[in-house]
Amino acid sequence: MKTAFGILTLAVATLLCGQLAAAGLDVAGAQSQVDALFNRQYPQLEALYRDLHQHPELAFEETRTAGKLAGEMRALGFEVTEGVGRTGLVALLRNGKGPTVMVRTELDGLPVQEESGLPYASRDRVQYNGAETPTMHACGHDVHMAAWVGTARTLAAMKDRWQGTLMFIAQPAEERVSGAKAMLEDGLFQRFPKPDLGFALHTMPHAWDQILYRGGPMTSNASGLAIHFHGRGGHGSNPSTTIDPVLMASRFVVDVQGVVSREKDPAAFGVVTIGAIQGGSAGNIIPDNVIVRGTVRSFSDDVHARLHDGIRRTANSVATMAGAPAPAITLDNGVKSVINDEALAARTGALFSQAFGAKALLMPAAWSGGEDYSEFVAAGVPSLYFGIGIYDPVRVAETRAAGTSLPANHSPQFAPDDPRPTLRTGVMALSLAVLDALR
């Protein structure tokens, strides 16, 4: 059933793209108009970006952020519905008969202390896991939202160039990879038109004039792991009377890498990363329990299943060797890879090449980050999810020449060198892609 559905979806998308391609978009003319509109609106767009950057909100708490975007979209004449999937919103703009095209942004920030040094850096703090925590848009969602609004303004002003329905959605909780599912479970494609095509962008640590895209897998499968090792605590001076869960956790962290290096195809991408070990209270006390938390990434379902199996075997073997009870193992389903529609990627990629020249880069491999936009693809929306850069091209070149790297997503220093060229690239790419789909 899934195979037949996938073939049918691809055939429909290919037919739609083929029909639209016959008309031909005046790229130079559209680009000139988008540029003029962007330059006119930029002061307001920068103010919006700075405000969003200064006031990030965590997953499913994005009430201020969603309200701000809702006000922007209502002012443009969109029909806006708030509270979809808890804190998400849907904005529709109808302009005659034609396809429905979805453009998605994310709303949430991260529990990260900003270290960008920007004059408008976030200083907000919120409650997270029972403690007061600083927050930051360390993954570029503030850029995404500003580009989303800028694209909506541009397309609303260019209604003579397109026909159909714009469906702009602002999704909560992308960082917890659960917001897309929440919107779908809240009837996203039953209460509103189901899109014929979809677009989304994401910031990357590349030059601000670059577009990065590909057909097929664009992001990785991603799932979380939590392993609760049970031991028997006691005094650190007499470990023979204990079963040491710290030792079990340590052995697991090392041994599980053997699954990556020895059990999967070395040519296939797969990562098991342990990001947290929690347990104990003092250096001279062996605790009863230790929890190990991490993430599993792959581009292939088969590789992902092999990694999960290896994690279970390794955790159980470590406990058996220590004479401990079986550990409690949690491996969540996570999210699937975002699979870009091949026909749409080829068509829009050719458009990007016309508009951006050699700065439109065809990625040779998928991005190792996870992204729940895949939920919309799985729900039957042929899509193109692509990347844009945020850094000064000169700085990028100098950094590469020095053999070093720039701050990447989730770093406390991750922020555009200058929001204007980054936002221009985002607004231009999204606007041209949607115009091409709706002409």
C-alpha positions in Angstrom: 0.0 0.0 0.0 2.8 2.5 0.9 4.7 1.7 -2.2 1.7 2.2 -4.4 0.7 5.4 -2.7 4.3 6.7 -3.0 4.3 6.0 -6.7 0.9 7.7 -7.2 2.0 10.7 -5.2 5.2 11.1 -7.2 3.2 10.7 -10.5 0.8 13.4 -9.4 3.6 15.7 -8.3 5.5 15.1 -11.5 2.4 15.8 -13.7 1.7 19.0 -11.7 5.2 20.2 -12.0 5.3 19.3 -15.7 2.1 21.2 -16.4 3.4 24.3 -14.5 6.7 24.2 -16.2 5.1 24.6 -19.6 4.1 28.2 -18.8 7.6 29.4 -17.9 8.3 32.0 -15.1 9.9 35.3 -16.1 12.6 34.9 -13.5 14.4 38.1 -14.2 11.2 40.2 -14.0 10.0 38.4 -10.9 13.4 38.7 -9.2 13.5 42.5 -9.9 10.0 42.9 -8.4 10.8 40.8 -5.4 13.9 42.8 -4.8 12.1 46.1 -5.0 9.4 44.9 -2.6 12.1 43.5 -0.2 14.0 46.8 -0.1 10.8 48.7 0.7 9.7 46.4 3.5 13.1 45.7 5.0 13.1 48.2 7.9 9.9 46.6 9.2 11.2 43.1 8.6 14.4 43.8 10.5 12.5 45.2 13.4 10.4 42.0 13.4 13.5 39.8 13.2 15.2 41.6 16.1 12.0 41.4 18.3 11.7 37.6 17.6 15.4 37.1 18.2 15.2 38.9 21.6 12.1 37.0 22.8 12.4 33.3 22.0 9.9 30.8 23.5 10.2 27.1 24.0 8.2 24.3 22.4 4.4 24.6 22.8 4.9 27.9 24.8 5.2 30.1 21.7 2.1 32.2 22.5 3.7 35.7 22.1 5.5 34.6 19.0 2.4 33.1 17.4 0.4 36.1 18.3 2.9 38.4 16.7 2.9 36.4 13.4 -0.9 36.2 13.4 -1.1 40.0 13.6 1.3 40.4 10.7 -0.7 38.0 8.5 -4.1 39.5 9.3 -2.7 42.9 8.3 -1.9 41.4 4.9 -5.5 40.1 4.4 -4.8 36.4 5.3 -7.5 34.4 7.0 -5.8 33.4 10.2 -6.6 30.5 12.6 -4.6 30.3 15.9 -4.2 27.5 18.3 -3.8 24.7 15.7 -1.7 22.0 17.3 -1.8 24.0 20.6 0.3 27.0 19.6 0.5 26.8 15.8 -1.3 29.0 13.3 -2.6 28.7 9.7 -2.9 31.6 7.4 -4.7 31.4 4.0 -4.8 33.8 1.1 -7.0 32.9 -1.8 -6.5 34.3 -5.2 -8.7 32.5 -7.7 -8.6 28.9 -8.9 -5.3 27.0 -8.8 -3.1 24.8 -6.6 -2.7 25.2 -2.8 0.9 25.8 -1.9 2.1 25.5 1.7 5.0 27.5 3.2 6.1 26.5 6.7 8.0 28.2 9.4 8.8 27.1 13.0 8.1 29.1 16.1 10.2 27.7 19.0 13.6 28.5 20.4 16.1 26.5 22.5 17.2 26.4 26.2 20.6 28.0 25.3 22.5 30.9 26.8 23.2 33.3 23.9 26.8 34.2 23.4 26.5 36.0 20.0 27.5 39.4 21.4 24.7 41.0 19.4 23.2 44.2 20.8 19.8 42.6 20.5 20.8 39.3 22.0 18.2 37.3 23.9 18.2 37.8 27.7 14.9 36.1 28.3 14.7 33.2 30.9 12.0 30.6 31.3 11.2 27.6 33.4 12.6 24.4 31.8 12.8 21.0 33.5 12.1 22.6 36.8 14.8 25.3 36.6 15.1 28.8 35.3 16.9 28.6 32.0 18.1 31.2 29.4 16.6 30.9 25.9 17.8 31.6 22.4 16.9 31.2 18.8 20.1 29.1 18.3 18.7 27.2 15.3 17.7 30.2 13.2 13.9 30.0 13.6 13.8 33.8 14.0 15.3 34.1 10.5 12.8 31.6 9.2 9.8 33.5 10.7 11.0 36.8 9.3 11.6 35.3 5.9 8.2 33.7 6.1 6.5 37.0 6.8 8.6 38.8 4.2 7.5 36.2 1.6 3.9 36.6 2.6 4.1 40.4 2.2 5.9 39.9 -1.2 3.3 37.5 -2.6 0.4 39.5 -1.3 1.7 42.5 -3.3 2.3 40.3 -6.4 -1.2 38.8 -6.7 -1.3 39.7 -10.4 1.5 37.1 -11.0 -0.1 34.0 -9.4 -3.4 32.2 -9.0 -4.4 29.7 -6.3 -4.2 29.6 -2.5 -1.3 30.4 -0.2 -1.3 28.3 2.9 1.3 29.7 5.4 1.7 27.6 8.5 3.6 28.5 11.6 4.5 25.2 13.4 5.3 24.9 17.1 7.7 22.6 18.8 10.0 21.7 15.9 12.9 21.4 18.4 11.0 18.6 20.1 10.1 17.2 16.7 6.4 17.0 17.8 4.7 20.2 16.5 4.0 19.0 13.0 2.3 15.8 14.4 0.3 18.0 16.8 -1.0 20.1 14.0 -1.9 17.1 11.8 -3.7 15.5 14.8 -5.6 18.7 15.2 -7.0 18.3 11.7 -4.6 20.5 9.7 -5.5 18.9 6.4 -9.2 18.3 7.3 -10.0 21.8 8.6 -7.9 23.5 5.9 -7.1 22.7 2.3 -4.6 20.0 1.8 -1.6 21.5 -0.1 -0.6 20.3 -3.6 3.0 21.3 -2.9 5.0 22.5 0.1 8.2 24.6 0.8 10.3 25.2 3.8 13.8 26.6 4.4 16.4 26.2 7.1 19.4 28.3 8.0 22.8 26.6 7.7 26.4 27.7 8.6 27.1 28.7 4.9 27.5 32.0 3.1 24.4 34.2 3.1 24.1 34.3 -0.7 23.9 30.5 -1.0 21.0 28.1 -1.5 21.5 24.4 -0.7 19.0 21.8 -2.0 18.7 18.2 -3.3 16.1 15.7 -4.3 15.4 12.6 -2.2 16.6 12.5 1.5 17.4 16.0 2.9 17.6 15.3 6.6 18.3 12.3 8.8 16.1 9.8 10.6 16.4 10.9 14.3 15.4 9.2 17.5 16.3 9.6 21.2 17.6 7.0 23.6 17.4 6.8 27.4 18.9 3.9 29.3 18.3 3.5 33.0 21.1 1.3 34.5 20.1 -0.2 37.9 22.9 -1.0 40.4 23.4 -1.2 44.1 24.9 1.8 45.8 27.4 2.1 48.6 30.6 3.7 49.8 33.3 4.6 47.2 36.0 3.0 49.5 34.4 -0.5 49.3 33.1 -1.0 45.7 33.0 -4.8 46.0 29.8 -4.5 48.1 28.1 -2.6 45.3 27.0 -2.9 41.7 28.3 0.2 40.1 25.9 1.8 37.6 28.5 4.6 36.8 30.9 1.9 35.5 28.0 0.3 33.5 27.1 3.6 31.9 30.8 4.3 31.1 31.3 0.9 29.5 28.1 1.3 27.5 29.1 4.8 26.1 32.4 3.3 24.8 31.1 -0.1 23.7 28.0 1.2 21.8 30.4 2.8 19.3 31.3 -0.7 18.2 27.8 -1.0 16.8 28.5 2.1 14.6 32.0 1.0 13.5 31.5 -2.7 13.2 27.9 -3.6 12.6 26.6 -1.2 9.9 27.8 -0.7 6.3 30.8 1.7 6.7 29.5 3.6 3.6 26.1 4.2 5.2 25.6 7.2 7.5 24.8 6.3 11.1 25.6 8.0 14.4 24.9 7.2 18.1 25.8 10.2 20.3 25.5 10.2 24.1 24.8 13.7 25.2 24.0 13.2 28.9 24.9 11.0 31.8 22.9 11.6 35.0 23.5 10.0 38.4 25.3 10.3 41.7 25.7 13.1 44.2 29.2 12.9 45.6 32.7 11.6 44.6 32.8 9.0 47.4 29.3 7.6 46.9 28.4 4.9 44.4 24.8 5.6 43.3 22.0 3.1 42.8 21.1 4.3 39.4 22.5 6.2 36.3 20.6 7.4 33.3 22.3 7.7 29.9 20.6 9.9 27.2 21.5 10.3 23.6 20.4 10.5 19.9 20.5 8.1 17.0 20.8 9.4 13.4 20.8 7.7 10.0 19.6 8.2 6.4 18.3 4.7 6.1 15.5 2.9 7.9 17.6 -0.4 7.8 20.6 1.3 9.4 18.4 2.9 12.0 16.9 -0.5 12.9 20.4 -2.0 13.1 21.6 0.7 15.4 18.5 0.3 17.7 19.1 -3.4 17.9 22.8 -2.9 18.7 22.0 -0.3 21.5 19.6 -2.8 23.2 22.1 -5.7 23.0 25.0 -3.5 24.3 23.0 -2.1 27.2 21.7 -5.6 28.2 25.2 -7.1 27.9 26.8 -4.4 30.0 24.3 -5.0 32.8 24.7 -8.8 32.6 28.4 -8.6 32.8 28.1 -6.5 36.0 25.6 -8.9 37.5 23.0 -6.1 37.5 19.2 -6.2 36.7 18.2 -5.6 33.1 18.3 -1.9 32.3 15.2 0.1 31.3 15.7 1.0 27.7 13.7 3.6 25.9 14.2 4.2 22.2 11.6 6.6 20.8 10.3 6.6 17.3 11.6 10.1 16.6 11.2 11.4 13.1 11.8 10.1 9.7 14.0 11.7 7.1 12.5 14.6 5.1 12.3 13.2 1.5 12.3 16.0 -1.1 10.1 15.4 -4.1 12.6 14.6 -7.0 10.5 16.4 -9.7 9.9 19.5 -7.6 13.6 19.6 -6.5 14.7 19.4 -10.2 12.2 22.1 -11.3 12.8 24.5 -8.4 16.6 23.8 -8.5 16.7 24.9 -12.1 14.8 28.1 -11.0 17.3 28.7 -8.2 20.2 28.3 -10.7 18.7 31.0 -12.9 18.2 33.3 -10.0 21.3 32.7 -7.9 23.7 31.2 -10.5 26.6 29.3 -9.0 25.4 30.1 -5.5 22.6 27.5 -5.9 24.3 24.4 -4.7 23.1 20.8 -5.3 24.0 19.0 -2.1 25.8 15.6 -2.6 24.4 14.2 0.6 21.6 14.8 3.1 22.0 17.0 6.2 22.5 15.0 9.4 20.0 17.1 11.4 16.5 15.8 12.1 13.3 17.7 11.2 9.7 16.9 11.7 8.6 18.6 8.4 8.8 14.9 7.4 5.4 14.5 9.0 3.9 16.7 6.3 5.7 14.8 3.5 4.4 11.5 5.0 0.9 13.0 5.0 1.1 13.4 1.2 2.5 16.9 0.5 5.2 16.7 -2.2 7.8 19.2 -0.9 11.1 21.0 -1.2 12.9 21.6 2.0 16.1 23.6 1.4 18.9 25.5 3.2 20.2 29.1 3.1 23.4 30.5 4.6 23.8 33.2 7.3 27.5 34.2 7.2 29.5 36.8 5.3 31.0 35.0 2.3 34.4 36.6 3.0 34.4 35.3 6.5 33.3 31.8 5.3 36.3 31.7 2.8 38.8 32.9 5.4 37.5 30.3 7.9 37.8 27.5 5.4 41.3 28.6 4.4 42.3 28.5 8.0 40.9 25.0 8.4 38.5 26.0 11.1 34.7 26.2 11.2 32.0 28.7 11.9 29.3 28.2 14.7 26.7 25.8 13.5 23.0 25.3 14.5 22.4 25.0 18.2 25.6 26.8 19.0 25.3 29.8 21.5 27.0 31.9 18.8 24.8 30.9 15.9 23.3 34.1 14.4 23.5 35.9 11.0 26.5 38.2 10.5 24.0 40.6 8.9 20.3 39.8 8.8 19.6 41.8 5.6 21.4 39.6 3.0 20.3 36.4 4.8 16.7 37.5 4.8 16.9 38.7 1.2 18.1 35.2 0.1 15.3 33.6 2.1 12.5 35.9 0.8 13.8 35.7 -2.8 14.1 31.9 -2.8 10.7 31.3 -1.2 8.9 33.9 -3.3 10.3 32.6 -6.6 9.6 29.0 -5.7 5.9 29.8 -4.8 5.4 32.1 -7.9 6.8 29.3 -10.0 4.3 26.8 -8.5 1.3 29.1 -8.7 1.7 30.7 -12.1 
